[in-house]
């Protein structure tokens, strides 16, 4: 199997998204790349590579970044476009990334958590209640009109 060398060098969209989230939070806090690098034992060049998505951030390093930047690890994956998520190496290879959640409760699914987060970001309680009523009505429609 031959692969295009240019494609091999291009940052994976997921890695790029994580890098952009690192940069976003670093800038929100007014921290320089040098200061962030020092706080996690890296060079600023490595932080630059992470922020560009040129280098993947390992789990332990992501954990360190979350602590220094005072965000949960999930922050780095928030607001990820579905097209970016679809570019994960497993999905590109045609592997189904969902089997681990197949036997889990619906409340453990990422989609459910994202929906709940979005729902609670609706500031207006009246609008939030209308969205709730709409979701209930549509859910009942999917079940043949049950509530």
Secondary structure, 3 states (H helix, E strand, C coil): CCCCHHHHHCCCHHHHHHHHHHHHHHHHHCCCHHHHHHHHCCCHHHHHHHHHCCCCCCHHHHHHHHHHCCCCHHHHHCCCCHHHHCCCHHHHCCCCCCHHHCCCCHHHCHHHHHHHHHHHCCCCHHHHHHHHHHHHHHHHHHCCCCC
